[in-house]
Amino acid sequence: MHAIPRKFLFIPIALLGAFLYFHAISGPSLWNDEGFSFFVAAGGVRDMLHWIENDTQPPLYYLTLAFWLDLGHGVTALRSLSAASMLVALAFVHAAGRELFDRKTALIAMALFAIAPHCVMWAQKARPYAFQTMLVAIAFWGFATILRSADARARALGGGFAAALRERRPQAARTDLAWLAYAAGGGLAMLAQHPAGFFVLGCNCAMAVAILRDRARARVLLLNWVVAQLVLIGIWLLWLPEFLIQYAEHLAPDRIAQRHAIFLITPLAFWRILVDLFSVSMLWRVQTPAFVLYMAMAAWGAWQTLRHHAGSAPFILTLAAPLAVCALGFFLVNPVFGYVVYTFNWILVPYTILIAAGIAAIRIRTVQAGALGVFVLMNLWGLRNYYATSPPPLDAVAGLIGAEAKPGDGIIFSAAASSRFGIAYYLQPAAGRVAGLDASRDGDRLIRTAAAAAGNARNWVVLPEGEAAAVDLAGQPDGWSLGYERHVGSMIVLRYDRRG
């Protein structure tokens, strides 16, 4: 890193991140859940709130997306909010790394975060994960600055802003800006996705350790921290009335079992989530060796941080505490805690910094360069696999049906209706002439019975491989004949024509 001054490396790494996050962003077909995001956001704020009350997510991502869609309703516009969010997160990874360690560690963390397949994947999906990661990254920078700032222990909240105005010295407001970033970023992150609360839990554990280690000088810090927590909680409480509805309808243990059984994962699935998140996503058969290397470097980074950067060491709890709580919750309380970890893309913010700290702590330069090269190559390999992986081609399926559908046709999805939002997004111009194409909140117009199918001259059946149709027209040979069958990627498209 000495050939080019380190301070100039931020820009090329940021440009690399921008390229990866926006490259071919409109190429792959929308995932069904991305179609859901579109229909939630596109109907206006009032309708959006009704949607969200009947879902498991808070509203901030969808509210932001509703305004973002003023740029357009195409795939690029729909996904670009996530790409822009991940790019902002990338900048704050660098900023937090500098606060906790130094510029070298910050640049390594920034580079690894930029090329992480997990981050690139969510940067190119119209889902809340990248947006939440951005807000957590902002909050984490604030937390890291507070952790390392002497002003946080000596000056009450607001004192920095007052000094900046009085002395005409903007730098004096830096710690207050960090408090604001932590409180606002953390509160808004919980309004983007509920599991961001585990990040806040981790920060509280880390700050408790920091305060206990320096109790003699921690009185002001403790008071400031309590105020920041009250602000953070106050932001989230804006959603409390609707959250209580969500909990009663969707998030209570019995309701999860009834309505979201997919959240109740097995121990093997939990292990796979951990390996995917804490190594390099999409390495397939070599992912386990990558996981071992990442764990070894994380352990080395933690040890070196404890030895040489004791003031920064509590940050390790921002990732260790949420994982420990979720693991205990998974095994002792409810399997849904394992699925919660699936949403933890935000944890790559402190985790990548910890990995970078381990690499930067290697004193033999050739070994350090070799270690960094191995980690970069693993991520590039994962990226290659990511770009070579095709999602279910809902765009192609919709194009096929849209070209051949006639007035009086209907469409039948699987029993889970697991592709209806994506198909409806691509079929919007033709939606009026296809019965059963329902992208509404409750799906009342979906064709779920033989009687409903009987009202159509022809019925298209769209199925992901391995899923059964909501109505089995093949079991009614006297009424219907198979007029069309085609496999489109991992999707099956059938058309049944009425006999006679």
C-alpha positions in Angstrom: 0.0 0.0 0.0 3.0 2.3 -0.1 3.3 2.8 -3.8 0.2 5.0 -3.6 -0.3 7.1 -0.5 -3.0 5.4 1.5 -5.2 8.5 1.8 -5.7 8.4 -2.0 -6.9 4.7 -2.0 -10.3 5.6 -0.6 -11.6 6.9 -3.9 -10.6 3.9 -6.1 -12.1 1.5 -3.6 -15.3 3.5 -3.4 -15.4 3.5 -7.3 -14.9 -0.3 -7.2 -17.8 -0.6 -4.8 -20.0 1.6 -7.0 -19.2 -0.5 -10.0 -19.9 -3.8 -8.4 -23.2 -2.6 -6.8 -24.6 -1.1 -10.0 -23.0 -3.4 -12.6 -25.7 -5.3 -14.5 -28.2 -4.3 -11.8 -31.2 -4.7 -14.1 -30.0 -7.9 -15.7 -31.2 -10.7 -13.5 -35.0 -11.2 -13.1 -36.7 -9.8 -10.1 -37.0 -12.1 -7.2 -40.6 -12.5 -6.0 -40.0 -10.6 -2.8 -38.7 -7.7 -4.8 -42.0 -7.7 -6.6 -43.6 -7.5 -3.2 -41.4 -4.5 -2.3 -42.6 -2.7 -5.5 -46.3 -3.2 -4.8 -46.0 -2.2 -1.2 -44.2 1.0 -2.1 -46.1 1.9 -5.3 -49.6 2.2 -3.9 -49.0 5.3 -1.8 -48.2 5.9 1.9 -51.7 5.0 3.3 -52.0 1.8 1.4 -48.4 1.0 2.3 -49.1 1.2 6.0 -52.0 -1.2 5.6 -49.7 -3.6 3.8 -47.0 -3.4 6.4 -49.4 -3.9 9.3 -50.1 -7.3 7.7 -46.5 -8.2 7.3 -43.4 -8.8 9.5 -41.4 -5.7 8.5 -41.4 -2.1 9.8 -42.1 0.7 7.3 -39.0 2.8 6.7 -37.5 1.0 3.7 -40.8 0.9 1.9 -41.6 4.5 2.8 -38.2 5.5 1.4 -38.7 3.3 -1.7 -42.1 5.0 -2.3 -40.4 8.3 -2.8 -37.4 6.7 -4.6 -39.8 5.3 -7.2 -40.4 8.9 -8.5 -37.2 8.1 -10.4 -39.1 5.4 -12.3 -40.7 2.0 -11.9 -38.1 0.0 -13.9 -35.9 -2.7 -12.4 -32.9 -0.3 -12.2 -34.8 2.3 -10.3 -36.4 -0.3 -8.0 -33.0 -1.8 -7.1 -30.8 1.3 -7.1 -32.0 2.4 -3.6 -30.2 -0.7 -2.3 -27.1 -0.1 -4.4 -26.8 3.5 -3.2 -27.4 2.4 0.4 -24.6 -0.2 0.3 -22.3 2.4 -1.2 -23.0 4.8 1.7 -22.4 1.9 4.1 -19.1 1.2 2.4 -17.9 4.8 3.2 -18.9 4.4 6.9 -17.1 1.1 7.2 -14.0 3.0 6.3 -14.8 5.8 8.7 -15.4 3.4 11.6 -12.3 1.4 10.8 -10.2 4.6 11.1 -11.8 5.5 14.4 -11.2 2.1 15.9 -7.8 1.4 14.4 -6.0 3.3 11.6 -6.2 4.2 7.9 -4.5 0.9 6.8 -7.1 -1.2 8.7 -9.9 1.0 7.4 -8.8 0.5 3.8 -8.5 -3.2 4.1 -12.0 -3.4 5.7 -13.4 -1.2 3.0 -11.9 -3.3 0.2 -13.2 -6.6 1.7 -16.6 -5.1 2.3 -16.8 -3.8 -1.3 -16.1 -7.1 -2.9 -18.0 -9.3 -0.4 -20.6 -11.3 -2.5 -23.1 -11.1 0.3 -23.0 -7.3 0.2 -23.1 -7.2 -3.6 -26.0 -9.5 -3.7 -28.1 -7.4 -1.3 -27.0 -4.2 -3.0 -28.7 -5.6 -6.2 -32.0 -6.6 -4.5 -35.0 -4.4 -3.8 -35.2 -5.6 -0.2 -34.5 -3.8 3.1 -31.2 -5.5 3.9 -28.8 -3.0 2.2 -30.9 -0.1 3.5 -30.6 -1.5 7.1 -26.9 -2.1 6.6 -26.4 1.6 5.7 -28.2 2.8 8.8 -26.3 0.4 11.0 -23.0 1.5 9.4 -23.8 5.1 10.2 -24.8 4.2 13.8 -21.6 2.0 14.1 -19.4 4.9 13.0 -21.1 7.0 15.7 -20.6 4.3 18.3 -16.9 3.8 17.3 -16.3 7.5 17.6 -17.9 7.7 21.0 -15.9 4.7 22.2 -12.6 6.3 21.2 -13.4 10.0 22.0 -12.2 11.7 25.2 -14.9 14.3 24.7 -17.6 11.7 25.1 -16.4 11.2 28.7 -15.9 14.9 29.5 -18.6 16.8 27.7 -22.4 16.6 28.0 -24.5 16.2 24.9 -24.8 19.4 23.0 -21.6 20.8 24.4 -19.8 20.1 21.2 -22.3 22.0 19.1 -22.2 24.9 21.5 -18.4 25.0 21.4 -18.4 24.9 17.6 -20.7 27.9 17.4 -18.9 29.8 20.1 -15.4 29.1 18.9 -16.3 28.9 15.2 -14.5 25.6 15.2 -16.6 22.9 13.4 -14.4 20.1 14.6 -15.6 20.7 18.1 -19.0 19.3 17.1 -17.6 16.0 16.0 -18.5 14.0 19.1 -22.0 15.4 19.2 -22.4 14.4 15.5 -21.3 10.9 16.5 -23.9 10.7 19.2 -26.5 11.9 16.7 -25.4 9.3 14.2 -25.6 6.5 16.7 -29.0 7.4 18.1 -30.7 8.3 14.8 -29.0 5.6 12.8 -29.8 2.9 15.4 -33.4 4.0 15.8 -34.0 4.3 12.0 -32.3 0.9 11.5 -34.9 -0.7 13.7 -37.6 1.0 11.6 -36.0 -0.6 8.6 -35.9 -4.1 10.0 -36.7 -5.3 13.5 -33.5 -7.4 13.9 -31.4 -4.2 14.0 -32.4 -4.3 17.6 -29.8 -6.9 18.1 -27.2 -4.4 16.9 -28.4 -2.0 19.6 -28.1 -4.8 22.1 -24.5 -5.4 21.0 -23.7 -1.7 21.4 -25.1 -1.6 24.9 -23.1 -4.7 25.9 -19.9 -3.1 24.4 -20.6 0.3 26.1 -21.3 -1.4 29.4 -17.8 -3.0 29.3 -16.2 0.4 28.3 -17.9 2.1 31.2 -17.1 -0.6 33.8 -13.4 -0.5 32.7 -13.2 3.3 33.4 -15.8 3.9 36.1 -13.9 6.8 37.6 -14.3 8.9 34.5 -17.5 7.4 33.1 -20.2 9.4 34.8 -20.7 11.9 31.9 -20.4 9.1 29.4 -23.1 7.1 31.2 -25.5 10.0 31.3 -24.9 10.7 27.6 -25.4 7.1 26.7 -28.7 6.9 28.6 -30.0 10.0 26.7 -28.9 8.6 23.4 -30.7 5.3 24.2 -33.9 7.3 25.0 -33.7 9.1 21.7 -33.1 5.9 19.8 -36.0 4.1 21.5 -38.2 7.2 21.0 -37.6 7.0 17.2 -38.6 3.3 17.2 -41.6 3.9 19.4 -43.2 5.8 16.4 -44.0 2.4 15.1 -45.1 0.8 18.4 -48.9 0.8 17.8 -48.5 -0.9 14.4 -45.8 -3.2 15.8 -48.3 -4.5 18.4 -50.6 -5.4 15.5 -47.8 -7.1 13.6 -46.8 -9.0 16.7 -50.3 -10.3 17.4 -50.9 -11.3 13.8 -47.5 -12.4 12.6 -44.7 -12.4 15.2 -46.1 -14.2 18.2 -44.7 -17.7 18.4 -48.0 -19.4 17.6 -48.6 -17.1 14.6 -45.1 -17.7 13.2 -45.8 -21.4 13.3 -49.2 -20.9 11.5 -48.3 -18.2 9.0 -44.5 -18.2 8.6 -43.3 -21.8 9.1 -40.4 -21.1 6.8 -38.9 -19.0 9.6 -38.6 -22.1 11.8 -35.4 -23.5 10.5 -33.5 -26.6 11.4 -30.0 -26.8 13.1 -28.4 -27.7 9.8 -30.0 -24.6 8.1 -28.9 -22.4 11.0 -25.3 -23.7 10.5 -25.4 -23.0 6.8 -26.6 -19.5 7.4 -23.7 -18.9 9.8 -21.1 -20.4 7.3 -22.5 -18.3 4.5 -22.6 -15.1 6.5 -19.2 -15.4 8.2 -17.1 -16.7 5.3 -17.6 -15.9 1.6 -21.1 -16.4 0.1 -21.4 -18.6 -3.0 -18.2 -20.5 -2.7 -20.2 -23.7 -2.7 -17.9 -26.7 -2.0 -15.0 -24.6 -0.7 -17.1 -22.5 1.6 -16.2 -24.6 4.7 -12.4 -24.0 4.2 -13.1 -20.3 3.7 -15.2 -20.3 6.9 -12.2 -21.8 8.8 -9.9 -19.2 7.4 -12.3 -16.4 8.3 -12.8 -17.7 11.8 -9.0 -18.0 12.3 -8.5 -14.5 11.1 -11.3 -13.2 13.3 -9.8 -14.9 16.3 -6.4 -13.4 15.5 -7.9 -10.0 15.0 -9.8 -10.2 18.3 -6.6 -11.3 20.1 -4.5 -8.5 18.6 -7.2 -5.9 19.3 -7.3 -7.0 23.0 -3.5 -6.8 23.2 -2.7 -3.6 21.3 -6.0 -1.6 20.9 -7.7 -2.2 24.3 -9.7 1.0 24.0 -11.3 -0.3 20.8 -11.8 -3.9 22.0 -15.4 -3.6 23.3 -16.6 -3.2 19.7 -16.1 -7.0 19.3 -19.3 -7.4 21.4 -21.3 -5.6 18.7 -21.1 -8.8 16.7 -20.5 -11.4 19.5 -23.4 -10.5 21.7 -26.1 -10.6 19.0 -24.8 -14.0 17.8 -24.7 -15.4 21.3 -28.2 -14.3 22.1 -29.6 -15.6 18.8 -27.8 -19.0 19.2 -29.1 -19.4 22.7 -32.6 -18.3 21.6 -32.5 -20.8 18.7 -31.6 -23.8 20.9 -33.5 -22.8 24.1 -36.5 -20.7 23.0 -37.6 -20.8 19.4 -36.0 -21.8 16.0 -37.0 -18.4 14.6 -33.9 -16.9 16.2 -31.8 -18.8 13.7 -33.7 -17.3 10.8 -33.2 -13.8 12.4 -29.4 -14.3 11.8 -30.2 -14.6 8.0 -31.1 -10.9 8.1 -27.8 -9.9 9.7 -26.1 -8.5 6.7 -25.4 -5.5 8.9 -23.1 -7.6 11.0 -20.6 -7.6 8.2 -19.8 -3.9 9.2 -18.0 -4.8 12.5 -17.0 -8.3 11.3 -15.2 -7.0 8.2 -13.3 -4.5 10.4 -12.3 -7.3 12.7 -11.0 -9.4 9.8 -9.1 -6.3 8.5 -7.6 -5.7 12.0 -6.3 -9.3 11.9 -4.7 -8.9 8.5 -3.2 -5.5 9.4 -1.7 -7.0 12.6 0.5 -9.4 10.7 3.9 -8.0 11.0 5.7 -9.8 8.2 4.8 -7.8 5.1 5.0 -10.7 2.7 2.7 -12.8 4.9 0.4 -9.9 5.4 0.2 -9.3 1.6 -0.3 -13.1 1.0 -3.1 -13.2 3.6 -4.9 -10.2 2.1 -4.5 -11.7 -1.4 -6.1 -15.0 -0.3 -9.1 -13.2 1.2 -9.5 -11.0 -1.9 -9.3 -14.1 -4.2 -11.9 -15.9 -2.2 -14.3 -13.0 -2.5 -13.6 -12.6 -6.2 -14.3 -16.3 -6.7 -17.6 -15.9 -4.8 -18.4 -12.9 -7.0 -17.8 -14.9 -10.1 -20.2 -17.5 -8.9 -22.7 -14.8 -8.0 -22.7 -13.3 -11.5 -23.0 -16.8 -13.0 -26.1 -17.7 -10.9 -29.5 -17.1 -12.4 -32.6 -16.5 -10.3 -36.0 -17.9 -11.4 -36.6 -16.1 -14.7 -39.9 -14.5 -13.8 -39.4 -11.9 -16.5 -39.1 -14.5 -19.2 -42.2 -16.4 -17.9 -44.2 -13.2 -17.8 -43.1 -12.2 -21.3 -44.2 -15.6 -22.6 -47.6 -15.4 -21.0 -48.0 -11.7 -21.9 -47.4 -12.4 -25.6 -49.9 -15.3 -25.8 -52.6 -14.4 -23.2 -56.1 -13.7 -24.5 -59.1 -12.1 -22.9 -60.8 -14.8 -20.7 -57.5 -16.4 -19.7 -56.7 -17.0 -16.0 -53.5 -17.7 -14.1 -52.9 -20.2 -11.3 -49.9 -20.1 -9.0 -48.5 -22.6 -6.6 -50.3 -23.2 -3.3 -47.8 -20.8 -1.7 -48.3 -18.3 -4.5 -44.5 -17.9 -4.4 -44.1 -16.1 -7.7 -47.2 -13.9 -7.9 -45.7 -10.6 -7.1 -42.8 -11.0 -9.5 -45.1 -12.2 -12.3 -47.6 -9.4 -11.6 -44.8 -6.8 -11.8 -43.7 -7.9 -15.3 -47.3 -8.5 -16.5 -48.6 -5.1 -15.4 -49.6 -4.0 -19.0 -51.4 -7.3 -19.6 -52.9 -7.7 -16.1 -56.3 -6.6 -17.0 -56.9 -9.6 -19.3 -55.6 -12.3 -17.0 -57.9 -13.4 -14.2 -56.2 -14.4 -11.0 -53.3 -12.1 -11.4 -53.6 -10.6 -8.0 -50.8 -8.5 -6.4 -53.1 -7.1 -3.6 -52.3 -7.4 0.1 -54.6 -10.3 0.9 -54.7 -12.0 -2.5 -58.4 -12.4 -2.6 -58.6 -12.7 -6.4 -56.1 -15.6 -6.7 -57.5 -18.7 -8.2 -57.5 -21.3 -5.5 -60.5 -23.5 -6.3 -61.6 -25.6 -9.3 -64.8 -23.5 -9.4 -62.8 -20.3 -9.8 -60.7 -21.8 -12.6 -63.9 -23.0 -14.4 -64.8 -19.4 -15.2 -61.9 -19.1 -17.6 -61.5 -20.4 -21.2 -57.8 -21.2 -20.6 -55.7 -21.3 -17.4 -52.0 -20.7 -17.3 -50.2 -22.5 -14.4 -46.9 -21.0 -13.2 -44.9 -23.2 -10.8 -41.4 -23.1 -9.4 -39.9 -26.5 -9.6 -40.9 -28.7 -6.7 -44.1 -26.8 -5.9 -47.7 -28.0 -6.5 -50.4 -25.9 -8.1 -53.1 -24.3 -6.0 -55.7 -26.0 -8.3 -54.8 -29.4 -9.9 -56.3 -29.2 -13.4 -54.4 -32.3 -14.5 -56.6 -34.2 -12.1 -59.7 -33.1 -14.0 -59.2 -34.6 -17.5 -62.9 -34.4 -18.4 -62.8 -30.6 -18.1 -59.4 -29.6 -19.3 -56.7 -30.6 -21.7 -53.0 -29.7 -21.5 -52.4 -27.3 -24.4 -49.0 -26.0 -23.6 -46.0 -27.0 -21.4 -42.6 -25.4 -21.1 -39.7 -25.3 -18.7 -38.2 -21.8 -18.4 -35.1 -22.1 -16.2 -36.3 -23.3 -12.9 -40.0 -22.4 -13.6 -42.7 -24.6 -15.2 -45.3 -23.0 -17.4 -48.4 -24.9 -18.3 -51.7 -23.9 -20.1 -54.9 -25.9 -19.8 -57.6 -25.4 -22.4 -61.3 -26.0 -21.7 -62.5 -29.1 -23.6 -65.3 -28.7 -26.1 
